Amino acid sequence: MSKTIVVRKIELPPADAVAALQKYGVSTVHEAQGRTGLLASYMRPIFPGAAIAGPAITVSLPPGDNLMIHVAVEVCVPGSILVVAPTSLCTDGYFGELLATSLKAHGVKGLVIEAGVRDVAPITEMKWPVWSRAVSSQGTVKATLGSVNVPIVCAGAHIDPGDVIVADDDGVVVVKRAEAAAVAAASKARVEKEDNTRALLAKGELGLDIYNLRPKLKELGLEYR
């Protein structure tokens, strides 16, 4: 049997960097860090309009068993995001309204889970954000140990405890904790550049000229007739 562990305390990213990354959003952050860190596109919010960022509290657990989510609640810190990955593919409904109520009471911002959730309507009414692989009423058991605050792979992305999770309508992206401040600065620069581009487009200028694409078109052999 593999060793299981719960790490109670983790190193957290700078709070100002987390706030900035939340403001800039998934698409900008993904581009700003070299188009890395995206979780798979099947990870979708259960309701539109939610946008959060925070340090990851990670959970590795068996398929069909949500015991370790209950364990994780005890070590979550206010402002964190619970990130859950089963050890093999499972779309059972690991998570519902009662766990959402518990995590909200402990100041957790939201959930990212590469599995199923249920009780979508009441969780939506709570306005407590969840990104999941599936929605399923299939219940789970509480019988097998897993681990909390260990490195995991969730939806194709490697996530360490304390890495920054950014999630909104565009999906979910992870920023390594040690790089959070640098990625926030790069995101700010990207937004400022896009603001300038937007102003030019609003005046009627063409992307072909703003991005200097005409030489590329000529090189590729495009013909106008």
Summary of the structure (lengths in Angstrom):
residues: 225
radius of gyration: 20.0
end to end distance: 69.6
largest distance: 69.6
contacts: 735
relative contact order: 0.22
helix: 34%
strand: 25%
